[in-house]
Amino acid sequence: MHGYVYQNGTYESFSVPGTMHNGIARHGRIIVGVWFPTPTEFHAYEVEEGDYQLLDIPNSISSDARDVNPSGEIVGFFTDSANKTHGFLLRKGDSLHRLSRADVVSTQARGINPQGDIVGFYVSKDASGYPTRTDLSQPETRTKTKTSKGNPHGPELCSFIRAAD
């Protein structure tokens, strides 16, 4: 498996085997994705201006970068040594912001727009979720709203966005 970019009618293959590109910023300047060195191991990466590097996610045993916006803000998720999954936001020149809550089993950030709004999902301990607005300047402040009926096939998955700074 190799990541690739399709641009102006042509495919450009990525030379690192076991990669999957997940997000691309305007004009292909920044690409993010996940590298699978083995079938059971995965790590987030970034390609900026052709320079490939793994993302350093502190205390992670696995990670996946899902999207990047034109400002270079990267979102994704990682699994820690306690086997808990956390969404993350990584800004240039800033520390990693963990998007998680004490009352949920796992969170995953899946997309980010040019304004910095983040979409993803979380699964609560009682398998019922609530959309939430997350203000990264005050990590424990949350606003809950009622959701639609639960999924009969498993835990309810809900979206979240970051509040404006």
N, C-alpha and C positions, 0 to 999 in steps of 0.2 A: 504494500500500500504506500502511495506517495501523495502528498498534497500537491495541488496545482492551482494555477490562476488562469482563468479564461478571460482574455481582454483583447479587444479589437479583432475578434474573429480567430484568435490563435490561443492554443494551450501552452502554458509554461509549466513544466513539471519541476517539482522541488526535489533536489538531489538527496535529501535525507530519507532513507527508507523507514517505514513505520509511522509516517506522519499523516495527519489529517488537518487541513486548514479549516477553521470554523468561522473566522471573521476577517474582514478586510476594511481598512480605512480608505477614504477617497484616493483615487489614483494609485492604489496598491502600495502606498508608502509604508504602511504597517499592516502586517498579517499576523494573526494569532491562531493557535491551534493546540493539538495534543499529539505527543509522540509516544508510541507504544514500543519500547525496547523488547518487551516480551508480551505474550498474550494476556497476562494478568497484571501488568505494570503500566502506568501512564503518567506523563508529566506535561505540564503546560509549557508552551514556548511562544516566542515572539520573533518575527523577522522584520527588522526595520532597516529600510534602505538596503536590503540584501544581506544584512548581518543577522545571522541566526544565533539565538541564545535561549537556554532554558530559563524560565522564570523561577526565581528563588522565593518559594512560599514557605515561610518559617513554620516549623513543626508539622510539615505535611509528609504523608507517605505516598500520596498520589495527588495529581492536580490536572485541571483541564481549563484552558483559556477558551471562552466561547465567543467573545465579540470585542471589538475595539471601535471607538468613535474617532472623529477627525482630530480631537485634542490629544489622542493617545491614551485615553482612559480605557483600561482593560478590565473586563468582568469575566468571571468563571466560578469554579468551585474547587475545593480541595478536601481530602479526607485526612483527618489527624490521626495520631497514634492510638486514640481511643475509638477509632473507627467511626467517627462522627463527621458528617459532611457539612461544610460551611460554604456559602457564597462569598465571593470577594470582589472588591474594587481595588485596582492598583492604578494610582496616578503617577505620572512622571515626577520625579524628585520628591515623592511623598511616601509615607509608609503604607503598608497594605491595610485596607479597611475590611474587617470581617463582617459580613452581613449575616448575622445569626441572632437567634433569640433563645433565652433560657427555656422557654416553654415549647420548643419544637424539636423534632427528631433530626431534621436535616433541612438545609437551604441550598439552592443553586441559583446563581445569577446567570441568565442566558442571553441577554441582549442589552445594549446601551445605545441611546440615540445621541445626536450632536449636543443636545442640551444637558446630557448627563442623567436622564431618566433611565432607570434600570428595570428590566422585566426578568422574571424568573419564577421560582415557586418554592414553597416550603411545605413540609408535612408535619402536622402537630402530633403530639403524643397520643391524643385521643382520636387521631385520624380524621379530624374535621379541621378545616383551615379557614383562615380569615384573610382577605386581602389586607395588606398593611402598607402604610407609608412610613418609610424609614428615613429619619433625619440623621445623617452620619455625624453631625456635630454633637448630637446627644443620643448615643447608641441605644439607650434604654427607653426612649420615648417612642410610643407606637400609637397609631389610630386604627381601631378595628371597625370593620363594617360587615354587615351580613352577607353571606355568600349564597350561591345557588345550591340546590340539593347535591348531596354527596355522590361520588362515583360508586356504583354498585360493584365495580370490578377491583376496587382497592382504595388506598388513601386518597383523600381529596387534595388536589394540587391547586394552588392559588398563586396569583401574580402579586408582585410588589414593585414599588417604584421609590426612588430616592426623592425626598422633598427638595425644593429649590434651596440653594445655599443662602 
